[in-house]
Amino acid sequence: MLVCHVIVAHVQTIGVKRPAFGTSGRQINVIVNAFKAEVANGNIYQYDVVTPDKLPPRLNYKLFKAMHEGPAANTFRSGPMVYDGRKIAFSSYELPFGQSAKFDVSLPHEGPPSTRPPKVYEIKLSKAAEINTEILRRFVLGQQTQDTPISTALSALNVALRMDPNLKYPFNTRSFFTEKGKKDIKAGLELWQGYFQSLRPSQNMLYVNIDISTGVMYKAGRLPELCLEYLRKPDVRYLGSIVDRERIRLQKFYTNVRFETKYARRQVLSIKKISKDSARSFVFTLRDGTSTTVENYFRTTHNVTLQFPTFPCVEVGSGALIPLELCHILPGQLCRRQFPEDKTSEMVDFARKPPQERLAAIREGLQVLEYGQSEYVRAFGLNISQAPMTIKARVLGAPTLQYGQGSRQADIAPRNGSWNLIDKKLFKAETVRRWAVVIFESPGRFNMPTVQGMIRGFIEGARACGMAVLDENPFINHANPHTGVANILRAAGASVKKQTGEPPNLIVVVLPEDGNIIYTAVKHFGDVQMGVATQCLKANKCGRAKPQYWGNVMLKVNAKLGGINAILKSSPLNDPNNPTIVLGADVIHPAPGADGRPSFTSLVSSVDSNTAKYIATSRVQEGRVEMIADLEEMVKNALTMHAGYRTHIDKLKPGLARLIFYRDGVSEGQFQQVLQQELPAIKAACTALNLRPKITLIVVGKRHHIRMFPQNPGDADPKSGNLPAGTTIDDGLGHPTENDYYQLTHGGLIGTSRPAHYSVLYDDSNFSVDALQSLSFALCHVYARATRSVSIPAPVYYADIVCSRAKNHFAPDANLESTEVESMTSEAATNQLARFKAEYKPLHQNISRSMYFM
């Protein structure tokens, strides 16, 4: 590895060219789950692959392997090709047929021997490109632009790495999964451990990123029992009278899932539909013109007497119906449907491993991967180290936070991303003027003495952190949510106004254990209908809560009422000579298979001169579109609100020198789109308001697999084993030419902490590397509802929350989420999206200037 890394002047980049490496902070050595890779100098040949349409990758791989081993084997005698399972294959030598060739390939039937001949498929290979791996060496040395040949060469090597595992195990794009240690989580699903692998470029070298991953699999077994498990119905008789809505749910869940039957001979088929009619009631016509039912057909033709003839049937691609009880789901099939919310904690527990345990599992994965034994890896001259890389990192110093007047210690430097509220007053503490308490838990479980104790705890918690509570006897109502949450809250507000002469500025709601539906209704009422701050508390937590609990509640309440909990002291963000606005943006997409459902976009922006107070706006747009369609209007609103706050609240001269835009959720392949679509929208918004700020645009990535581990145990947190907050890597792991870095900004409590990946796409402020890394780290400390730093800058975190809360903008009785159809045409999907947009209600003006989303 070279001592220095110099990027040649003519090299072009998508984002900002790396100006230098960071130098600030305390140096430490860390282990990363990256394994150095070397590739022999030679050629890579790309071939376009044409196979029969709509075959799944699993079957395409079988065809490709059969092509190698069949009559055309001589064509591939110089070594195996590798294949991505879809349309592209690569070879380390030029195939001996000129520009293109066709091959007839057959696959044997799955199951016992058949009298029918095997189906023959035609595969066409056409030469598409020839690349010398020398360009990869030049690229990692900073001597060549990342162009199409570079991307193709990297793709070829990644396909070579994945070829062996993809032939042996269930897989998705970059991970494969094994049954070892699998966990049954019911609901027709189980969790399998897997391994992620990706060859990536860095400064002066290539490396393979290896990590553990989790696959959600359909559980194997008899289909009726699995259906009942998925529907959470214990009585087997339920399937005999299943309602249509539940049948469609079942059908969506199991569509395209493979199963086997054994009533005549073993067959492997795929589920197309779940029939409306049962085996007993479905009548069809035989070839001789007579009519019969599915039940009778199986009894007379296959000598099978059905145990459950009133159950629906499975319809397969040919249109044939097979009774549910004769179907057995095959193992090893990935589920790509929406994961059940109530199973999330089980998945997190399954995937979570402390640092040293995770590193050991990654090392074990190397043995499963068996790179040295893979003929595909060897064919491309790849040599991968068996030891993870050790590289230098820097631990940045924490920013100083400033609390309010009256604090015993107003200024505090967090330690490993943590501090507390003891003897501290909030920087700008708000007042709870008039308020109501509405309890949706039963009086038997949350009686009046408990209510009074909760109110005392609330008031004491507020005053401890500097907030005033004017009314020590709020309006109290024990209510039944079935009478209408909005009506109950509206009546509570009216009662407060009648008693005190003014409406409440806060409604506290006590929720029962399973109060998600009530919570959504409360937030719709407060955020959209009435524009009043609401604070929900769980009955099992707030009844006998300790001061620390109430301190955490007050962090939320103060921010919702318009207060500021703490600010960054002496930060470049609050430089009076360079007024700055910080924005965070995110997009959240519907679950797989959710036709017609929209994506939600959010923009969060600072309004105050300390970049500690934020406002938010959100929109509905076409599903699975990543670029924010209404960004220009959203940014204009943010800039207008910032200007108004600056002049009327902060009493400062109008002006804006810098705009820092953090974008969450986009992949590396979408960076160009961000620069071509979203950056111009930001600039247009500024121009429309006669503003000319310097703009910095940074993408914050969370969906990556880089992990850091302490080499020296003394550098680790003694409890969690994680590296300290502020650990930053740019040299030795980042992009060869672009300005990016990995930064761990929170003190991990459990599991292995994941750093955020920052990619600087645009920066005409010309921040130094150290300044930008420190600025992002500092913003992770102003997350208003915690006394801990968070894993990404606060405005990005807020944007994620606003997207997640988007469903609260729909009326609880809009009935959009319950819409279930068997399939949806393009026109129907468009109409459905229009309906979502029409039902999406804007934020109430009363709380548009507050952090209602806390």
C-alpha positions, -999 to 999 in steps of 0.1 A, spaced: 0 0 0 13 34 -9 23 59 17 4 88 1 -27 90 -20 -28 118 -46 -58 123 -69 -47 133 -104 -62 166 -115 -80 153 -146 -99 127 -126 -136 135 -124 -160 127 -96 -197 127 -90 -195 144 -57 -168 166 -42 -133 154 -49 -115 146 -17 -95 177 -7 -75 160 21 -78 136 50 -89 147 84 -63 153 111 -81 163 142 -88 140 171 -70 113 191 -56 85 169 -64 49 176 -62 16 157 -94 -2 148 -103 -35 132 -128 -32 103 -148 -60 87 -129 -54 54 -106 -79 39 -79 -68 15 -84 -81 -20 -59 -84 -49 -68 -91 -85 -44 -104 -111 -38 -83 -142 -58 -96 -171 -90 -91 -191 -126 -94 -182 -152 -102 -209 -188 -92 -204 -216 -110 -221 -253 -102 -224 -275 -131 -215 -309 -137 -230 -330 -164 -213 -367 -170 -215 -386 -141 -200 -397 -139 -164 -377 -168 -150 -366 -163 -114 -329 -160 -107 -330 -194 -89 -340 -211 -122 -317 -190 -143 -287 -202 -122 -297 -238 -128 -300 -232 -165 -266 -215 -166 -249 -243 -147 -266 -269 -170 -253 -250 -200 -217 -253 -187 -221 -290 -180 -241 -300 -210 -233 -304 -247 -217 -270 -249 -191 -278 -222 -162 -275 -246 -171 -238 -251 -162 -232 -215 -132 -256 -211 -109 -227 -203 -127 -220 -171 -162 -212 -157 -182 -181 -164 -200 -162 -137 -236 -150 -139 -257 -124 -121 -289 -145 -124 -305 -121 -148 -290 -106 -179 -252 -104 -175 -223 -129 -174 -186 -125 -172 -156 -146 -182 -119 -142 -177 -113 -153 -213 -129 -147 -246 -154 -173 -255 -146 -192 -288 -176 -183 -308 -171 -147 -321 -198 -121 -313 -227 -143 -301 -240 -179 -298 -271 -198 -288 -274 -228 -266 -303 -252 -260 -304 -262 -224 -328 -287 -207 -334 -292 -170 -346 -325 -155 -380 -326 -138 -381 -319 -101 -393 -351 -85 -393 -388 -97 -387 -397 -133 -414 -386 -157 -424 -399 -191 -426 -364 -204 -394 -350 -221 -376 -322 -202 -384 -287 -212 -357 -271 -235 -347 -234 -230 -327 -213 -254 -299 -192 -239 -282 -166 -261 -248 -151 -252 -236 -119 -269 -202 -102 -262 -208 -67 -248 -175 -55 -234 -138 -62 -228 -120 -46 -199 -85 -49 -185 -82 -50 -148 -53 -25 -149 -80 2 -148 -89 -9 -113 -53 -3 -101 -53 31 -117 -87 39 -101 -78 30 -66 -46 51 -69 -66 81 -78 -54 82 -114 -87 74 -132 -123 85 -132 -150 60 -121 -165 54 -155 -186 25 -170 -156 1 -174 -146 6 -138 -182 -1 -126 -184 -31 -149 -151 -46 -136 -162 -42 -100 -196 -58 -109 -178 -87 -125 -156 -94 -94 -187 -91 -71 -206 -116 -93 -175 -140 -91 -176 -137 -53 -213 -145 -51 -215 -173 -77 -206 -203 -54 -229 -192 -25 -258 -184 -48 -256 -219 -63 -256 -235 -28 -278 -213 -6 -309 -191 -6 -298 -156 -15 -308 -120 -21 -288 -93 -39 -256 -94 -18 -263 -119 10 -269 -157 13 -284 -176 42 -279 -208 60 -301 -228 83 -276 -229 111 -291 -214 142 -324 -205 125 -352 -192 148 -389 -199 144 -409 -166 151 -443 -180 142 -465 -161 118 -454 -186 91 -419 -172 92 -384 -180 106 -351 -162 107 -319 -175 92 -284 -161 97 -266 -151 66 -235 -134 53 -232 -102 33 -202 -97 10 -193 -68 -13 -160 -60 -31 -154 -23 -28 -127 2 -39 -108 23 -14 -76 44 -15 -48 23 -30 -66 -10 -28 -97 -32 -31 -114 -49 -1 -142 -73 5 -167 -61 31 -180 -92 50 -208 -90 76 -234 -111 91 -270 -105 80 -305 -118 87 -329 -134 62 -366 -137 68 -378 -171 54 -411 -187 48 -414 -216 72 -415 -250 56 -444 -274 64 -480 -282 57 -498 -252 42 -530 -252 64 -511 -251 96 -489 -223 83 -519 -203 71 -534 -204 105 -501 -194 121 -498 -164 97 -534 -153 104 -530 -159 142 -560 -182 143 -557 -212 166 -588 -231 153 -582 -251 122 -619 -248 113 -614 -211 106 -600 -219 71 -634 -235 63 -652 -202 66 -624 -177 59 -636 -142 51 -625 -127 18 -603 -100 33 -583 -126 51 -581 -148 21 -566 -119 1 -541 -113 29 -531 -149 27 -528 -148 -10 -506 -117 -10 -483 -133 16 -479 -166 -3 -480 -155 -40 -451 -171 -60 -440 -192 -30 -430 -228 -40 -445 -259 -26 -445 -296 -33 -473 -322 -36 -470 -359 -33 -505 -372 -39 -496 -387 -73 -459 -380 -78 -438 -353 -63 -443 -320 -81 -428 -286 -73 -452 -258 -81 -457 -221 -72 -487 -205 -56 -505 -181 -79 -538 -176 -60 -558 -188 -30 -592 -197 -44 -625 -181 -32 -642 -215 -34 -635 -245 -14 -625 -279 -27 -661 -290 -21 -678 -261 -38 -656 -255 -68 -671 -271 -99 -652 -276 -131 -656 -295 -164 -636 -325 -173 -624 -333 -208 -653 -357 -213 -677 -329 -207 -689 -340 -172 -688 -317 -142 -672 -325 -109 -658 -308 -78 -622 -306 -68 -630 -328 -38 -646 -355 -60 -618 -353 -86 -591 -361 -60 -612 -389 -45 -619 -406 -79 -587 -398 -98 -560 -399 -71 -578 -420 -44 -573 -391 -19 -601 -384 6 -598 -348 18 -598 -343 55 -607 -306 51 -628 -303 19 -642 -269 30 -608 -253 29 -599 -231 -1 -575 -244 -28 -542 -232 -42 -543 -221 -78 -511 -226 -98 -499 -211 -130 -517 -236 -153 -550 -228 -136 -552 -261 -118 -565 -261 -82 -549 -282 -55 -565 -286 -21 -547 -266 6 -540 -297 28 -520 -314 0 -495 -285 -3 -462 -284 16 -442 -252 16 -405 -259 6 -377 -246 29 -352 -219 21 -375 -193 5 -369 -156 13 -399 -136 23 -399 -102 6 -433 -91 20 -437 -65 48 -423 -78 80 -449 -80 109 -444 -51 132 -450 -72 163 -421 -94 154 -395 -66 150 -381 -70 185 -375 -108 178 -356 -99 146 -335 -73 164 -327 -97 192 -317 -124 166 -295 -100 146 -279 -82 175 -244 -93 186 -219 -75 208 -187 -64 190 -164 -93 197 -191 -119 191 -200 -102 158 -163 -101 147 -160 -138 156 -191 -146 135 -176 -126 106 -144 -146 108 -165 -178 108 -182 -166 77 -149 -166 59 -148 -204 64 -183 -207 49 -174 -185 20 -143 -206 11 -129 -181 -13 -97 -202 -17 -118 -232 -29 -141 -213 -53 -133 -221 -89 -151 -189 -98 -130 -167 -75 -98 -183 -88 -108 -179 -124 -108 -141 -120 -74 -141 -102 -89 -128 -70 -70 -133 -38 -87 -123 -5 -69 -119 28 -80 -142 56 -75 -114 82 -96 -83 87 -79 -50 81 -65 -29 109 -65 9 101 -61 42 118 -91 61 131 -95 94 150 -117 100 180 -130 136 177 -136 157 208 -172 162 219 -188 196 214 -198 217 244 -235 219 251 -251 249 268 -281 247 291 -302 276 306 -297 301 333 -301 287 368 -282 255 359 -255 246 384 -234 236 354 -247 253 323 -219 241 300 -212 204 297 -189 182 276 -206 149 269 -186 117 277 -189 90 251 -221 106 238 -238 108 272 -247 133 299 -277 140 322 -301 167 333 -292 167 370 -291 204 382 -297 217 347 -323 241 334 -334 240 298 -319 267 276 -353 282 267 -379 266 290 -416 270 280 -447 272 301 -475 248 305 -503 273 308 -535 253 307 -537 216 302 -558 185 303 -552 149 313 -572 123 294 -568 86 306 -578 59 282 -567 31 306 -595 17 328 -600 32 362 -594 -2 377 -558 -2 364 -552 35 367 -572 49 396 -575 84 408 -546 82 434 -524 70 406 -536 99 384 -528 124 411 -494 109 416 -487 111 379 -497 148 378 -474 155 408 -445 138 390 -452 157 358 -453 191 376 -421 183 397 -403 171 365 -412 203 346 -401 226 374 -369 207 380 -358 216 344 -370 252 345 -404 249 330 -434 266 346 -467 249 352 -494 275 359 -522 251 367 -515 225 393 -550 210 389 -555 202 353 -588 190 339 -590 152 343 -611 127 323 -612 90 324 -626 81 290 -636 51 268 -619 55 234 -647 36 217 -668 68 220 -644 86 197 -609 98 206 -613 132 188 -646 139 204 -632 131 238 -601 154 233 -622 182 219 -646 180 249 -616 181 272 -602 212 255 -637 229 257 -638 221 294 -604 236 301 -614 268 282 -647 270 301 -629 266 335 -599 289 328 -609 312 300 -583 299 276 -577 267 256 -551 242 267 -516 244 252 -510 208 261 -531 176 264 -515 147 282 -530 113 272 -525 81 292 -526 51 269 -533 14 277 -507 -12 269 -520 -18 233 -528 18 224 -514 22 189 -547 30 173 -555 55 200 -521 71 196 -527 76 159 -560 92 166 -545 115 193 -518 127 170 -542 133 141 -563 154 164 -534 174 178 -513 178 147 -539 182 121 -574 190 135 -568 213 164 -531 223 164 -525 216 201 -494 198 216 -502 163 228 -480 141 250 -488 104 251 -477 84 281 -480 46 287 -500 37 317 -476 10 328 -447 35 328 -460 68 341 -480 56 371 -451 54 395 -424 70 374 -391 83 388 -376 118 382 -354 106 353 -386 94 334 -402 128 339 -370 146 328 -371 127 295 -408 135 291 -400 172 296 -374 172 268 -403 163 245 -429 186 260 -406 216 260 -397 212 224 -434 207 214 -443 239 232 -417 259 213 -388 257 237 -351 249 232 -335 223 255 -298 229 248 -276 245 222 -241 240 208 -218 265 224 -192 282 202 -201 263 171 -195 275 136 -232 269 130 -241 299 153 -214 322 139 -232 356 137 -212 365 106 -224 335 87 -261 329 93 -267 292 87 -298 270 80 -295 233 84 -319 210 66 -326 172 68 -346 153 42 -359 118 39 -382 96 19 -400 65 32 -414 39 8 -444 15 10 -438 -21 18 -432 -46 -10 -464 -56 -28 -483 -25 -16 -497 -14 -50 -510 22 -51 -495 31 -17 -476 64 -17 -441 73 -6 -438 100 21 -413 128 20 -401 151 47 -380 182 51 -369 194 85 -351 227 89 -336 249 116 -352 283 123 -331 298 151 -296 312 150 -283 283 172 -296 256 148 -313 239 177 -349 245 169 -365 228 139 -397 228 119 -410 202 96 -431 197 65 -441 165 47 -457 154 15 -472 124 -3 -458 114 -37 -457 85 -61 -447 52 -44 -410 41 -46 -398 74 -62 -367 84 -43 -362 120 -55 -384 145 -36 -409 159 -61 -420 190 -41 -386 199 -27 -384 234 -42 -417 244 -24 -407 227 8 -373 245 8 -390 279 1 -412 273 31 -382 264 53 -363 296 41 -393 318 48 -398 304 83 -361 308 90 -362 344 79 -393 351 100 -379 336 131 -345 354 127 -361 388 124 -390 385 148 -378 361 175 -340 363 174 -342 400 166 -313 397 141 -308 413 107 -322 392 78 -298 372 58 -285 337 50 -249 329 43 -249 291 43 -273 263 37 -263 228 48 -285 200 34 -283 165 49 -301 139 27 -310 105 40 -321 73 22 -304 76 -12 -280 49 -25 -247 55 -41 -262 48 -75 -286 78 -70 -260 104 -62 -261 118 -97 -299 121 -95 -297 141 -63 -273 165 -80 -294 168 -111 -328 171 -95 -327 180 -58 -297 204 -58 -313 226 -86 -346 226 -66 -327 239 -35 -310 266 -57 -343 276 -73 -360 280 -39 -331 303 -28 -333 323 -60 -370 328 -57 -365 345 -23 -335 365 -35 -311 345 -13 -276 334 -24 -263 312 4 -233 289 -1 -247 253 -3 -233 221 12 -251 188 3 -242 157 22 -258 122 19 -260 103 52 -260 65 46 -272 40 72 -278 9 51 -243 -3 48 -223 -31 64 -191 -15 76 -184 -21 113 -156 -10 135 -140 -29 164 -114 -18 189 -80 -34 184 -70 -22 219 -95 -33 246 -86 0 264 -103 19 236 -136 1 240 -165 11 262 -162 -12 293 -199 -21 292 -208 -25 256 -174 -32 240 -180 -6 213 -157 21 202 -163 56 216 -185 83 201 -166 104 176 -146 76 160 -140 87 124 -124 69 94 -117 85 61 -82 73 53 -79 36 44 -116 28 39 -132 57 20 -137 62 -17 -105 64 -38 -114 99 -52 -146 113 -35 -149 131 -2 -166 106 22 -160 92 57 -174 68 83 -183 82 117 -195 66 149 -214 94 168 -232 76 196 -221 55 226 -235 21 218 -254 4 246 -261 -31 231 -251 -49 200 -224 -35 176 -227 2 168 -230 11 132 -213 42 119 -230 65 95 -215 70 61 -212 106 49 -207 115 12 -201 151 4 -218 157 -30 -216 195 -32 -199 222 -11 -193 257 -24 -187 268 13 -154 250 10 -155 236 45 -123 219 55 -125 181 60 -120 185 98 -146 213 100 -173 193 82 -166 161 102 -168 180 135 -199 199 124 -218 166 116 -206 151 149 -218 182 168 -253 180 152 -256 145 166 -257 160 201 -287 183 196 -313 156 193 -339 173 216 -355 143 232 -324 126 246 -294 133 268 -273 111 245 -258 117 211 -275 99 182 -262 79 153 -269 105 126 -272 143 127 -304 155 145 -321 171 114 -318 138 95 -331 119 125 -360 143 127 -368 139 90 -369 101 95 -394 106 124 -416 129 104 -418 104 75 -427 76 100 -454 97 115 -469 106 81 -498 82 86 -511 104 113 -520 130 87 -548 107 75 -581 107 94 -584 75 115 -617 67 97 -602 73 62 -599 35 59 -570 37 35 -547 13 53 -574 -14 52 -578 -13 14 -571 -48 1 -574 -59 -35 -562 -90 -52 -544 -71 -79 -542 -35 -91 -540 -21 -126 -519 9 -135 -550 31 -137 -563 18 -104 -529 25 -87 -530 61 -100 -565 66 -87 -554 51 -54 -525 75 -51 -548 104 -59 -570 92 -31 -541 91 -7 -531 127 -17 -566 140 -12 -569 124 22 -535 136 34 -542 166 56 -517 194 62 -501 202 95 -523 227 116 -510 262 114 -509 266 152 -481 240 155 -463 246 122 -435 266 141 -429 240 168 -413 206 170 -446 188 172 -429 155 161 -409 151 193 
